[in-house]
Amino acid sequence: MQVPVLSFCYCVIPLYLFSFAYSAPPLFRAPANPNSIVNGLGLPISNMDAPAEDVIANRYIVVYSKDATDDAVESHQTTIKTALKKRSLNATSIDGRQLSPMMHTFKMGGWRGMCLDAEDAMIIDIESAAEVSYVEADTQVGFLELTEQIEAPIGLVRLSHALKSEGKEYVFDNASDGAGVVGFVIDTGIRASHEFGGRATLKANFIDDINEDLNGHGSHVAATIGGASFGVAKNIELVGIKVLDAKGKGSNANVLRGRGLAGKAVVNISIGGSKSKALNTAIEALTKAGVTVVVAAGNSNKDATNFSPASAPSAITVGAIDPTTDKRASFSNFGAFVDIFAPGVKILSAGIADDNAVATLSGTSMANKLAASPHIAGLAAYLISTESLTTPEAVLARMLELARSTNVKVDGQLTSTIDLIAYNGSGL
């Protein structure tokens, strides 16, 4: 099944910075108040509290007002694009990077935006435009780091048992098991030749000209979602969107460019960074289009409120447990934004050394590096296909219903955080 792809861009996280350039033409006024400039950022921006080390100097995400007409938005973007072309090719950011004359636009339903490199005078002028809702500094993002373990995890076993078990069987309905559902993996790419049986492809690459997973995180995530041996939904079609480099780094802009979709689709975003209104609202637009978006809570042992995409209200945010103890993983983030917990410690899945390679990781997207959220993305696809669920809200409601049916809770959980453990309803 092929799913339409919408442009979807999320700026920042050393993943790969776009080089942009601009020498302010007379069209853009200088800031009236010199004190409104902080470290090269034109103010006001919506994420002033972003950690300084995460901010990509002179890179911005611009989000347009819902009330602005498409004609007004296109006219504004044309004006900016013209100005960028006139900018000096020698213009540099505050940290010395060459600015790029390129501008990337994105649209998901009524949500419109663009990302670009801009000097202070330009971004202040852009922020004041009637069509613009807000401007956000692009920041760095990266996958929730994975930790190699020598023991094979029991993630699938735990998912199909109401109680933690010493058994090794994964019980599931193989009749559909993800059939007809497309799973988008926004990550480091996928080693499509591994154990996917022709069900995996790399759809887009926003990092380099090497259409392979050079890190391994994306392949590990994809196989956890739908690999033949390691996957929850073994008949799902997997589509890789490469937005992180070999070091697992990228930017919010690339994540946003990483593509939106519509139809029977599940999106797994096992990356994390500082809170981003742009990314959170983009995820909301995807959810409204009927796409189930699953994200990692994060691996900082902190409240997920301050991270994106973990704090996206419409996403299914996943915390990590140790499947052998049902205790919250020591690294897993927590708080009101967490919707459910899944195995995220010592998760065995595909590696990238060759087509038979395996790797064991830990994280919320591997729960710390990122393994818990892929289990839930796989479970979402499984429930969509086996129970004909049609909305993201129905998917989450069914997950919570199944989790409550076990009467098992996360051991020693914080009072401020949900304590439900994912279960596929196998009957065991």
C-alpha positions, 0 to 999 in steps of 0.5 A: 500500500502506497501512502501519499506523502506531505512535506514535513520539516522539523528544524535542528539537532546536529543532524545536518545543518543546511547552509544558508546565506543572506546579506540584508537588503533594504527590504528588511529593517534593522531592529529598533531595539539592539537589546532584542538581539540575543546570540544572533536570534531575532526576537521574539521567538517562541522557544526562548528557553531552549538550551543554548547548546541546542540552538542552531545559530541563525536557523529558524522555523516560521509557522503561519497563522491559521487565518492567513490565506494560502495566497498570502502565505505564498506571496510572503514566501516568494518575497523571502525567497527573492531576498535570499537569492540576493543575499551575499554568498559570503554571509555567515551565521554568528558561529561562522557557518555560511548561510544558505540561500535555500528556503524549505516550505512545508504544509500539512492540512491547514498547518503551513511553515518554512525553515531558513537561515536568516540574519537578525534584521530579516527574522525580526521583519518576518516575525512581524508579518501579519501572516506569521503566527510565530517564529521558533529557533531551530534546535538540534535533535538526535535519537534517544541513545541506545545502549548495547547489551550482551543479553537478548531482551524479552520485549515481544514476550512481555508485550504478549503476556499479561504478567512478566514471564520467564517464557520465550514465546511471543503470541500474536494474531498472524492473520493480519498482524500489520497487513495494510498498514504503512509504518514510517520510521523517521530516523537514521534510515533502514537496512532494507535488505535485512529481515524485512522480506521486501517490506522495507524501503527508504523513501527520502534522505535529507542527510546525504547521498548515501541511502543506507543506515550508517548508524544502526538505530533506524534499522533497529527501530524498524525491525522492532516495529515489523521485522520478521524475527524481532518485530511486533507487526510482522506484515507491516510495510516499512518506509524509512525517512533518513533525517539523522546522520551516522552519529544519530544527529539531525535538526528539527527542520529535517524532522519536519521535512521528514514527511507527513502522510495520510491513510492507514499509517503509523509514524515512529519518531524515536528522537528527542530534543528541547521543546518545540512548538513547531514540531508539536503542532506538526504532529497535531496536524498529522494526527488530525489527518488520521495518522497515529504518531508514536514518540519516545518519552526520552532518556533523561530521567526527567519530566517529558514536558520539557522535550519534543516530540515527547510533549506533543499532546496528540502523540502516543508518548511511550516510557520504558520499563525493564521487561524482567522486573516491570520497573520503570527504566532508570533513564526513562522520562516520566510525567503527565505526557507519558501515555503508556509504558513498553519494554525498553531495556536490553531490546534485541533487534536488527543490526547493520554489519550485514543482513544477519547482524543483531544488536541489543539496545536500551531506551524509550526509543529503545527507551533510552536510545529508543526501543520502547516506542517502536514496540508501541508503533508496532502494536498500533499497526497490529491493532489497526489491522486486527481490529480495524481501528480507524483513528489515532484516538481509537488506537490509544483508547484500545491500548489503554483498555488492554493494558488495564485488563491485566491489572498489572502496573509499573513497579514503583511508578511515580504518582504523577505518571501513568502506570500502565504496561502495554499488552497485545491482548493475546490471552496469556 
